[in-house]
Amino acid sequence: MNLTTMKKTKNGIILGLFLLVSAITTSCGDGSDGRNIQIPGVDGPTVTLNQDNVLIAMVFENIQLDGGLRYPVPKYPNSYIEVSPHLQSGGTMMAVSISLDDVFNGDLQRLDPQALPGGRPLPGVPSGSLPAIAFSIEKFYGMGFYIGKSVFGLFVPIKGLGIGNSVVTARFYSSGSRVGNISLVGEDTNGENSGILLMLDLGKYKSKLKKLAKRY
């Protein structure tokens, strides 16, 4: 790669980051409208509380599957991930159902702390790591679940974010209320491990659940 090409590449990355930051500012504003950032090639994620489960759903427009499958989540006996072809877009829909029974189980706190795939620190976490499990499913190699005393995190690998090696974090909203942060994680120095990191405030869901079931 010659000097001119390197300068063009660097300028392209800087322009891409500028446009992304502008999109975050435009989409989220001061948070009063509760809008989330737009992720290239992804519709969502959306987060809803269904009885004692948190449902995270998103559609990947550029990933195709021939059929759907439901996967159990390791260490989370009442939780699952389901992927299936999306009718409207022709892409792939992912639905992650997380049982709050599993999340509030103290045994998960004994898992080994992990950072992002590839070793970079978790954004917004002082220690840079949290107890976690890593696993893979078809088309999504290197997923991760993170659990802390007050947060739950989901990392979904995805390519083509166009932000170089950067990590961009913004507030995340559900039904007009802030429920956590979302980060777009660019490639590491090896050109790998890019994806979406969603970090949810467990306290908000735990308080809502108390009103519904009074179980915790």
C-alpha positions as CSV (number, residue, x, y, z in Angstrom):
1,M,0.0,0.0,0.0
2,N,1.6,3.3,-1.1
3,L,1.4,6.6,0.9
4,T,-1.4,8.0,-1.2
5,T,-3.6,4.9,-0.7
6,M,-2.9,5.0,3.0
7,K,-3.9,8.6,3.3
8,K,-7.2,7.9,1.4
9,T,-7.9,4.9,3.6
10,K,-7.2,7.0,6.7
11,N,-9.4,9.8,5.5
12,G,-12.1,7.3,4.6
13,I,-12.1,5.9,8.1
14,I,-12.2,9.4,9.7
15,L,-15.1,10.4,7.4
16,G,-16.9,7.2,8.3
17,L,-16.5,7.9,12.0
18,F,-17.6,11.5,11.6
19,L,-20.8,10.4,9.8
20,L,-21.4,7.7,12.4
21,V,-21.0,10.1,15.3
22,S,-23.3,12.6,13.5
23,A,-25.9,9.9,13.1
24,I,-25.7,9.0,16.8
25,T,-26.2,12.7,17.7
26,T,-29.1,13.1,15.3
27,S,-30.8,9.8,16.2
28,C,-30.5,10.0,20.0
29,G,-30.4,13.7,20.7
30,D,-31.0,14.3,24.4
31,G,-32.9,11.0,24.7
32,S,-36.4,12.6,25.1
33,D,-37.6,10.9,21.9
34,G,-36.0,7.5,22.8
35,R,-34.5,6.8,19.4
36,N,-31.6,4.5,19.0
37,I,-28.6,4.6,16.6
38,Q,-28.9,3.0,13.2
39,I,-26.6,0.0,12.6
40,P,-25.5,-0.7,9.0
41,G,-27.3,-3.9,7.8
42,V,-29.2,-4.4,11.0
43,D,-32.8,-3.6,11.9
44,G,-32.9,-3.3,15.7
45,P,-32.1,-4.4,18.3
46,T,-35.4,-4.0,20.2
47,V,-35.8,-5.0,23.8
48,T,-39.1,-6.0,25.5
49,L,-40.1,-7.5,28.8
50,N,-42.4,-10.5,28.5
51,Q,-43.4,-11.8,31.9
52,D,-40.1,-13.0,33.4
53,N,-38.1,-12.9,30.2
54,V,-36.2,-10.2,28.4
55,L,-36.6,-10.5,24.6
56,I,-33.9,-9.0,22.4
57,A,-34.7,-9.1,18.7
58,M,-32.9,-7.9,15.6
59,V,-32.8,-8.6,11.8
60,F,-29.6,-9.0,9.9
61,E,-30.4,-7.9,6.3
62,N,-27.2,-9.3,4.7
63,I,-27.1,-12.7,6.3
64,Q,-29.1,-15.6,4.8
65,L,-30.2,-18.9,6.3
66,D,-32.0,-21.8,4.6
67,G,-33.8,-22.7,7.8
68,G,-34.3,-21.7,11.4
69,L,-33.1,-23.3,14.6
70,R,-33.4,-22.7,18.4
71,Y,-30.2,-23.0,20.5
72,P,-30.0,-23.4,24.2
73,V,-27.8,-20.9,26.0
74,P,-24.9,-22.5,27.9
75,K,-25.2,-22.0,31.7
76,Y,-28.7,-20.3,31.2
77,P,-31.1,-23.3,31.4
78,N,-34.3,-21.3,30.8
79,S,-32.9,-19.0,28.0
80,Y,-32.5,-19.5,24.3
81,I,-31.4,-18.0,21.0
82,E,-33.5,-18.5,17.9
83,V,-32.5,-17.7,14.3
84,S,-34.7,-18.0,11.3
85,P,-35.1,-16.5,7.8
86,H,-36.9,-13.1,7.9
87,L,-39.9,-13.0,5.6
88,Q,-39.9,-9.3,4.8
89,S,-36.3,-8.6,4.2
90,G,-34.9,-12.0,3.1
91,G,-32.3,-11.7,5.8
92,T,-32.0,-13.4,9.1
93,M,-34.0,-12.7,12.3
94,M,-32.4,-13.4,15.7
95,A,-34.4,-13.5,18.9
96,V,-32.7,-13.9,22.2
97,S,-34.9,-14.8,25.1
98,I,-33.2,-14.3,28.5
99,S,-34.9,-15.7,31.6
100,L,-34.6,-13.3,34.6
101,D,-34.5,-16.5,36.7
102,D,-31.2,-17.3,35.0
103,V,-29.8,-13.7,35.1
104,F,-30.4,-13.3,38.8
105,N,-28.9,-16.7,39.6
106,G,-25.8,-16.0,41.7
107,D,-24.0,-18.9,40.2
108,L,-23.3,-16.9,37.1
109,Q,-21.3,-14.4,39.1
110,R,-18.7,-17.2,39.5
111,L,-17.9,-17.4,35.8
112,D,-14.5,-16.3,34.7
113,P,-14.3,-12.6,33.8
114,Q,-13.9,-11.9,30.1
115,A,-13.4,-8.8,28.0
116,L,-14.6,-8.3,24.5
117,P,-13.7,-11.1,22.0
118,G,-10.0,-10.5,21.1
119,G,-9.2,-9.0,24.5
120,R,-10.3,-5.4,24.3
121,P,-11.9,-4.0,27.5
122,L,-15.7,-3.8,27.7
123,P,-16.8,-0.2,27.2
124,G,-18.4,1.5,30.2
125,V,-17.1,-1.2,32.6
126,P,-14.4,0.1,35.0
127,S,-12.6,-3.3,35.2
128,G,-13.0,-3.9,31.5
129,S,-14.4,-7.4,32.0
130,L,-17.3,-9.2,33.5
131,P,-18.2,-12.8,34.3
132,A,-19.1,-14.3,30.9
133,I,-19.7,-17.2,28.6
134,A,-18.6,-17.4,25.0
135,F,-20.2,-19.7,22.4
136,S,-21.0,-19.8,18.7
137,I,-24.0,-20.6,16.5
138,E,-24.4,-20.9,12.8
139,K,-23.4,-17.7,11.0
140,F,-22.5,-16.1,14.3
141,Y,-19.0,-17.1,15.5
142,G,-17.9,-15.7,18.9
143,M,-21.1,-14.6,20.7
144,G,-20.9,-13.7,24.4
145,F,-23.1,-13.2,27.4
146,Y,-21.9,-10.9,30.2
147,I,-23.3,-10.7,33.7
148,G,-22.7,-8.3,36.5
149,K,-24.4,-7.3,39.7
150,S,-26.4,-4.6,37.9
151,V,-25.9,-5.3,34.2
152,F,-26.4,-7.9,31.5
153,G,-24.5,-7.8,28.2
154,L,-24.9,-9.5,24.9
155,F,-22.2,-9.4,22.2
156,V,-23.3,-10.4,18.6
157,P,-20.5,-10.6,16.0
158,I,-21.1,-8.8,12.7
159,K,-18.9,-7.5,10.0
160,G,-19.0,-4.4,7.8
161,L,-19.6,-1.7,10.4
162,G,-17.2,0.6,8.6
163,I,-15.7,2.2,11.7
164,G,-12.1,0.7,11.5
165,N,-10.7,-0.2,14.9
166,S,-13.0,2.1,16.9
167,V,-15.6,1.4,19.5
168,V,-18.5,3.8,19.5
169,T,-21.0,3.7,22.4
170,A,-24.4,5.4,22.7
171,R,-27.4,5.3,25.1
172,F,-30.0,2.6,24.3
173,Y,-33.7,3.1,24.8
174,S,-36.8,0.9,25.0
175,S,-40.3,2.4,24.9
176,G,-38.8,5.8,25.3
177,S,-36.8,5.0,28.4
178,R,-33.1,4.5,28.7
179,V,-32.4,0.9,29.6
180,G,-28.6,0.6,28.9
181,N,-25.9,1.3,26.4
182,I,-25.2,0.0,22.9
183,S,-21.7,-0.2,21.4
184,L,-20.6,-0.7,17.8
185,V,-17.3,-2.6,18.1
186,G,-15.0,-2.2,15.1
187,E,-12.4,-4.7,14.1
188,D,-9.4,-5.4,16.3
189,T,-5.8,-5.1,15.0
190,N,-6.1,-8.5,13.4
191,G,-9.2,-7.4,11.4
192,E,-11.5,-9.6,13.5
193,N,-14.0,-9.5,16.4
194,S,-16.3,-6.7,15.2
195,G,-19.9,-6.7,16.4
196,I,-22.6,-5.2,18.5
197,L,-22.5,-5.0,22.3
198,L,-25.8,-4.4,24.2
199,M,-25.5,-3.7,27.9
200,L,-28.8,-3.6,29.8
201,D,-29.4,-2.1,33.2
202,L,-30.8,-5.1,35.2
203,G,-32.2,-2.9,37.9
204,K,-34.8,-1.4,35.6
205,Y,-36.1,-4.9,34.6
206,K,-35.9,-6.3,38.1
207,S,-38.1,-3.4,39.4
208,K,-40.6,-4.0,36.6
209,L,-40.7,-7.7,37.3
210,K,-41.4,-7.1,40.9
211,K,-44.6,-5.3,39.9
212,L,-45.6,-8.2,37.7
213,A,-44.7,-11.3,39.7
214,K,-43.3,-10.2,43.1
215,R,-40.8,-13.1,42.9
216,Y,-37.5,-11.5,43.7
